[in-house]
Amino acid sequence: MSNKTEDRSQFIEFLRVLADQTRMDIIDLLRDEKKTSLEIQKKLNKSQSTISQHLKALSNKNLIIFDKINNVKSYEIKNQNIFKLLVEIDTFVANINKEKLKDLRDLDLDVIDTLS
């Protein structure tokens, strides 16, 4: 497998990890402070096994790290730059949606002109 194909595959896997509502909610919860899995579980009203599965996925992609004190893991964002990336993606998607809406409006106006 070529390096470019491997890189693309890793890129796609990274995006897949982000493409999940629960994982995005976890990232948001960890924005400003460390949290235990129990705190995350309670905030998101999800089962322990669900939260554990999502924490593992985020950890495997190096997006979060944890420390362990008295057998309790506390999770935090590894690199705060993830939030810059998420804002960029959000802005990009919002712009695409604005363009799509404009195109639909223009199409509607064309149809109205045709019917007039």
ChimeraX commands (.cxc) that place a marker at each C-alpha (Angstrom):
marker #1 position 0.00,0.00,0.00 radius 0.5
marker #1 position 1.35,3.40,-0.90 radius 0.5
marker #1 position 2.01,6.04,1.72 radius 0.5
marker #1 position -0.62,8.32,0.19 radius 0.5
marker #1 position -3.24,5.57,0.42 radius 0.5
marker #1 position -2.28,4.87,4.05 radius 0.5
marker #1 position -2.45,8.58,4.87 radius 0.5
marker #1 position -5.85,8.86,3.20 radius 0.5
marker #1 position -7.09,5.83,5.12 radius 0.5
marker #1 position -5.95,7.34,8.44 radius 0.5
marker #1 position -7.55,10.65,7.49 radius 0.5
marker #1 position -10.86,8.93,6.77 radius 0.5
marker #1 position -10.71,7.02,10.05 radius 0.5
marker #1 position -10.05,10.29,11.89 radius 0.5
marker #1 position -13.11,11.88,10.28 radius 0.5
marker #1 position -15.21,8.81,11.14 radius 0.5
marker #1 position -14.32,9.22,14.80 radius 0.5
marker #1 position -15.48,12.84,14.68 radius 0.5
marker #1 position -18.64,11.93,12.76 radius 0.5
marker #1 position -20.54,10.79,15.82 radius 0.5
marker #1 position -22.87,12.89,17.96 radius 0.5
marker #1 position -21.86,11.28,21.26 radius 0.5
marker #1 position -18.15,11.69,20.58 radius 0.5
marker #1 position -18.68,15.33,19.60 radius 0.5
marker #1 position -20.67,15.82,22.81 radius 0.5
marker #1 position -17.79,14.31,24.80 radius 0.5
marker #1 position -15.29,16.61,23.09 radius 0.5
marker #1 position -17.51,19.59,23.96 radius 0.5
marker #1 position -17.76,18.46,27.59 radius 0.5
marker #1 position -13.98,18.20,27.84 radius 0.5
marker #1 position -13.37,21.62,26.27 radius 0.5
marker #1 position -12.67,23.44,29.53 radius 0.5
marker #1 position -11.97,20.81,32.15 radius 0.5
marker #1 position -11.16,17.19,32.88 radius 0.5
marker #1 position -14.06,14.86,33.53 radius 0.5
marker #1 position -14.38,11.28,34.68 radius 0.5
marker #1 position -16.30,8.77,32.60 radius 0.5
marker #1 position -19.03,8.80,35.27 radius 0.5
marker #1 position -19.39,12.59,34.96 radius 0.5
marker #1 position -19.58,12.27,31.18 radius 0.5
marker #1 position -22.06,9.43,31.48 radius 0.5
marker #1 position -24.35,11.48,33.74 radius 0.5
marker #1 position -24.13,14.65,31.63 radius 0.5
marker #1 position -24.94,12.79,28.42 radius 0.5
marker #1 position -27.41,10.36,30.01 radius 0.5
marker #1 position -25.73,7.38,28.34 radius 0.5
marker #1 position -24.75,3.96,29.67 radius 0.5
marker #1 position -21.31,3.26,31.06 radius 0.5
marker #1 position -20.54,0.85,28.22 radius 0.5
marker #1 position -21.55,3.40,25.57 radius 0.5
marker #1 position -19.39,6.13,27.10 radius 0.5
marker #1 position -16.50,3.73,27.55 radius 0.5
marker #1 position -16.70,2.70,23.88 radius 0.5
marker #1 position -16.66,6.34,22.71 radius 0.5
marker #1 position -13.84,7.33,25.07 radius 0.5
marker #1 position -11.79,4.44,23.71 radius 0.5
marker #1 position -12.40,5.57,20.11 radius 0.5
marker #1 position -11.36,9.15,20.95 radius 0.5
marker #1 position -8.34,7.93,22.86 radius 0.5
marker #1 position -7.28,5.60,20.04 radius 0.5
marker #1 position -7.20,8.59,17.67 radius 0.5
marker #1 position -5.13,10.54,20.20 radius 0.5
marker #1 position -7.83,13.19,20.66 radius 0.5
marker #1 position -8.13,12.69,24.40 radius 0.5
marker #1 position -5.82,11.54,27.14 radius 0.5
marker #1 position -6.45,10.43,30.70 radius 0.5
marker #1 position -4.74,10.22,34.02 radius 0.5
marker #1 position -5.62,7.73,36.69 radius 0.5
marker #1 position -5.88,8.64,40.38 radius 0.5
marker #1 position -7.10,6.06,42.89 radius 0.5
marker #1 position -8.38,3.86,40.09 radius 0.5
marker #1 position -10.47,6.71,38.61 radius 0.5
marker #1 position -9.65,7.96,35.11 radius 0.5
marker #1 position -10.02,11.64,34.30 radius 0.5
marker #1 position -10.18,12.52,30.63 radius 0.5
marker #1 position -9.11,15.70,28.88 radius 0.5
marker #1 position -8.53,17.00,25.37 radius 0.5
marker #1 position -4.99,16.25,24.26 radius 0.5
marker #1 position -4.64,19.14,21.83 radius 0.5
marker #1 position -6.89,22.19,22.06 radius 0.5
marker #1 position -6.32,22.83,18.33 radius 0.5
marker #1 position -9.09,20.31,17.69 radius 0.5
marker #1 position -11.52,23.14,18.48 radius 0.5
marker #1 position -9.99,25.34,15.76 radius 0.5
marker #1 position -10.44,22.49,13.30 radius 0.5
marker #1 position -14.05,21.96,14.36 radius 0.5
marker #1 position -14.82,25.68,13.98 radius 0.5
marker #1 position -13.29,25.61,10.48 radius 0.5
marker #1 position -15.38,22.59,9.52 radius 0.5
marker #1 position -18.51,24.18,10.99 radius 0.5
marker #1 position -17.89,27.40,9.04 radius 0.5
marker #1 position -17.25,25.44,5.84 radius 0.5
marker #1 position -20.49,23.47,6.24 radius 0.5
marker #1 position -22.46,26.63,7.06 radius 0.5
marker #1 position -21.13,28.31,3.90 radius 0.5
marker #1 position -22.05,25.30,1.79 radius 0.5
marker #1 position -25.58,25.39,3.22 radius 0.5
marker #1 position -25.87,29.14,2.56 radius 0.5
marker #1 position -24.81,28.59,-1.07 radius 0.5
marker #1 position -27.29,25.74,-1.42 radius 0.5
marker #1 position -30.07,27.91,-0.01 radius 0.5
marker #1 position -29.13,30.76,-2.37 radius 0.5
marker #1 position -29.15,28.35,-5.32 radius 0.5
marker #1 position -32.62,27.14,-4.30 radius 0.5
marker #1 position -33.88,30.72,-3.98 radius 0.5
marker #1 position -32.44,31.56,-7.40 radius 0.5
marker #1 position -34.10,28.46,-8.84 radius 0.5
marker #1 position -37.43,29.45,-7.27 radius 0.5
marker #1 position -37.13,32.95,-8.77 radius 0.5
marker #1 position -36.35,31.43,-12.18 radius 0.5
marker #1 position -39.46,29.23,-11.92 radius 0.5
marker #1 position -41.59,32.23,-10.88 radius 0.5
marker #1 position -40.22,34.27,-13.82 radius 0.5
marker #1 position -40.98,31.40,-16.17 radius 0.5
marker #1 position -44.54,31.12,-14.87 radius 0.5
marker #1 position -45.16,34.89,-15.08 radius 0.5
marker link #1:1,2 radius 0.2
marker link #1:2,3 radius 0.2
marker link #1:3,4 radius 0.2
marker link #1:4,5 radius 0.2
marker link #1:5,6 radius 0.2
marker link #1:6,7 radius 0.2
marker link #1:7,8 radius 0.2
marker link #1:8,9 radius 0.2
marker link #1:9,10 radius 0.2
marker link #1:10,11 radius 0.2
marker link #1:11,12 radius 0.2
marker link #1:12,13 radius 0.2
marker link #1:13,14 radius 0.2
marker link #1:14,15 radius 0.2
marker link #1:15,16 radius 0.2
marker link #1:16,17 radius 0.2
marker link #1:17,18 radius 0.2
marker link #1:18,19 radius 0.2
marker link #1:19,20 radius 0.2
marker link #1:20,21 radius 0.2
marker link #1:21,22 radius 0.2
marker link #1:22,23 radius 0.2
marker link #1:23,24 radius 0.2
marker link #1:24,25 radius 0.2
marker link #1:25,26 radius 0.2
marker link #1:26,27 radius 0.2
marker link #1:27,28 radius 0.2
marker link #1:28,29 radius 0.2
marker link #1:29,30 radius 0.2
marker link #1:30,31 radius 0.2
marker link #1:31,32 radius 0.2
marker link #1:32,33 radius 0.2
marker link #1:33,34 radius 0.2
marker link #1:34,35 radius 0.2
marker link #1:35,36 radius 0.2
marker link #1:36,37 radius 0.2
marker link #1:37,38 radius 0.2
marker link #1:38,39 radius 0.2
marker link #1:39,40 radius 0.2
marker link #1:40,41 radius 0.2
marker link #1:41,42 radius 0.2
marker link #1:42,43 radius 0.2
marker link #1:43,44 radius 0.2
marker link #1:44,45 radius 0.2
marker link #1:45,46 radius 0.2
marker link #1:46,47 radius 0.2
marker link #1:47,48 radius 0.2
marker link #1:48,49 radius 0.2
marker link #1:49,50 radius 0.2
marker link #1:50,51 radius 0.2
marker link #1:51,52 radius 0.2
marker link #1:52,53 radius 0.2
marker link #1:53,54 radius 0.2
marker link #1:54,55 radius 0.2
marker link #1:55,56 radius 0.2
marker link #1:56,57 radius 0.2
marker link #1:57,58 radius 0.2
marker link #1:58,59 radius 0.2
marker link #1:59,60 radius 0.2
marker link #1:60,61 radius 0.2
marker link #1:61,62 radius 0.2
marker link #1:62,63 radius 0.2
marker link #1:63,64 radius 0.2
marker link #1:64,65 radius 0.2
marker link #1:65,66 radius 0.2
marker link #1:66,67 radius 0.2
marker link #1:67,68 radius 0.2
marker link #1:68,69 radius 0.2
marker link #1:69,70 radius 0.2
marker link #1:70,71 radius 0.2
marker link #1:71,72 radius 0.2
marker link #1:72,73 radius 0.2
marker link #1:73,74 radius 0.2
marker link #1:74,75 radius 0.2
marker link #1:75,76 radius 0.2
marker link #1:76,77 radius 0.2
marker link #1:77,78 radius 0.2
marker link #1:78,79 radius 0.2
marker link #1:79,80 radius 0.2
marker link #1:80,81 radius 0.2
marker link #1:81,82 radius 0.2
marker link #1:82,83 radius 0.2
marker link #1:83,84 radius 0.2
marker link #1:84,85 radius 0.2
marker link #1:85,86 radius 0.2
marker link #1:86,87 radius 0.2
marker link #1:87,88 radius 0.2
marker link #1:88,89 radius 0.2
marker link #1:89,90 radius 0.2
marker link #1:90,91 radius 0.2
marker link #1:91,92 radius 0.2
marker link #1:92,93 radius 0.2
marker link #1:93,94 radius 0.2
marker link #1:94,95 radius 0.2
marker link #1:95,96 radius 0.2
marker link #1:96,97 radius 0.2
marker link #1:97,98 radius 0.2
marker link #1:98,99 radius 0.2
marker link #1:99,100 radius 0.2
marker link #1:100,101 radius 0.2
marker link #1:101,102 radius 0.2
marker link #1:102,103 radius 0.2
marker link #1:103,104 radius 0.2
marker link #1:104,105 radius 0.2
marker link #1:105,106 radius 0.2
marker link #1:106,107 radius 0.2
marker link #1:107,108 radius 0.2
marker link #1:108,109 radius 0.2
marker link #1:109,110 radius 0.2
marker link #1:110,111 radius 0.2
marker link #1:111,112 radius 0.2
marker link #1:112,113 radius 0.2
marker link #1:113,114 radius 0.2
marker link #1:114,115 radius 0.2
marker link #1:115,116 radius 0.2
view
